[in-house]
């Protein structure tokens, strides 16, 4: 996992989940980054972003879908 100190300058197109509705307390992800998934806090677009490997992101999403997240 790496870190981008200013996620607003990364040049990615950030998207928020459609499940978030009008709430602002969500994370945003940047699709289309080869081999990784950048993730940032939607309330802090100029804040840092974590860059997570595709494998780790996939395992996280699978765990959430199956209810195996503590």
Secondary structure as UniProt FT lines:
FT   STRAND          2..4
FT   HELIX           7..9
FT   STRAND          14..16
FT   HELIX           18..20
FT   TURN            21..22
FT   STRAND          27..30
FT   TURN            31..32
FT   TURN            34..35
FT   STRAND          36..41
FT   TURN            42..43
FT   TURN            45..46
FT   STRAND          49..53
FT   HELIX           54..66
//
